[in-house]
């Protein structure tokens, strides 16, 4: 049995007007829609709810029993909607966010956009820098919260786990590596020309840490300060690179770049949410962080948010799983 709220609303309207025609006008739906909903409801409940007298529909004993229950259910739903709407409308505040490149350019814009739709009176400003600068901005109070990829050095910073992503090797479609799925460090490192992120980048620091046993073979031909610049250079055939899988979703989907997993090295890394240890969280900031937790709750899903629709799908799955 799966009774819908709409069926109950139509039942109440017919009970109050005693006619399908009047109920359809009251609800701004067709007469056939009213008749169909009533028939489905009666079928689901195993019997009629009205006695038919000419064009009038009068409640029978079953219908009279159902009416107060139906009104109570619809009133409770209306109350929930009102309360949640008021919460969304009354949550106010201002949040200053700083994020490192991969998160600030490829994840947080979608999350902030979705959060703003739910809480339009909360204003959020976001700046994008590398992890080292982001840490400094949280320390000096310029930013309330930070989302970073690299390790944090200050003892005055509270860093909590957000979710994990993975670094992958990128090659142009014309590169011989594009014919493979795996980058073999032992065989491929020496012969590769690398395009790296700049010093201070969390991605660059993690890459060098993961590849610490092979740095003597690392041939860096170029350093760039933004993932987009790195990707364009790889597309042009200058060399290969290692970036977060978060940053290359569209290029891989469209065939502009080929991504390769690294054999024999665990390239996963922990992403962090950082704040000062003495920070007093506002209601708006606490709500925003709880909203962002959808990413850590859904690590088994693909975090490649190359479109807002992918985030909507992720949020829907997260909401559904919480109800189970």
C-alpha positions, 0 to 999 in steps of 0.5 A: 500500500502506498497512499500519497499526500495528493490522494488524501488532499483530493479525498478531503476536497471531495468530502468537503464539496461533495462533488468531483466538479467542485473539488477539481475547481478547488484544487485546480486539477481536472475532473478525471484526475480527481476521479482517478485519485479517488478510485486508486485510494479506494482500491488501496484501502479495500473499499468505497469511501463515499455513497453516490447520490446522483451527482453528489458524493457523501461520506460513508462510515469508512469515509467518515472514519478516514476524514479526520485522520487525513486532515491530521496527516495533511496538517502535519505535513503542512506544519513541517513545510512551514517550519523548515521554510521558516528555518531556511528563511531565518538562517542568516549570517556571513561566512568567509571561506578559503579553499585550495585549488582543486576544492575551490574550483571543482567542488565547493562552487557546486556545494555553495550554490546548492546551500544558497538555494536552501538558505538564501539569507546566508552570504558566502565569500570564497577565495582560492589559494594554495594550501599554505596560504589558506592555512595562514588566512584561517590563522589570521582570521581572514577566513572562518573556515578552510578546505584544503588538500595538503598537510597543516603545520600549525598547532593552532589549527583544527583539521578534521577529515573531510573526504578522500580523493586520488591523484592520477597521471594525465596524458594527452590523447596523442601521448603513447601513455594514453593507450594504457590504463596504468602508469608504471613508476619503475618503467615510466618515470625516467622517460616522462617530462613532468608539468608540476604545480607550484611550490606551496601547492598541496597537490605538489607536496603530496605527489612528491611525498608519494614519489619520494623513492623516485624523485631522482628520476623526476624531470620537471619541465614546467611549473604552473600555479593553477590546475587549468594551466597544467591541464592545457599544457598537458593537452598541448603535448608538453608533458604529463602531470599528476593532478587530483581526479576531482579536477579532470572530470570534464576533460576525461569525459570528453576525451581531451585527456587520458587519466592513468592510475599509478601502479604500486603507489597508494595515491589517495589523499585525505582532504581537510576542513580547517578552522582555528581551535578557538573559533566559535561557530555561528549557526550559519557556519555549522549548518554549512559544514553539516551540508558539506558533509555529504561528500564525506558520507558518500565516499563510495560514490564518484565525487567527480562533480563536473556538473550541478546535476551530479551534485543534485544526484549525490545529495538525493542519494545522501538524503535517501540513505539517511532516511533508511 
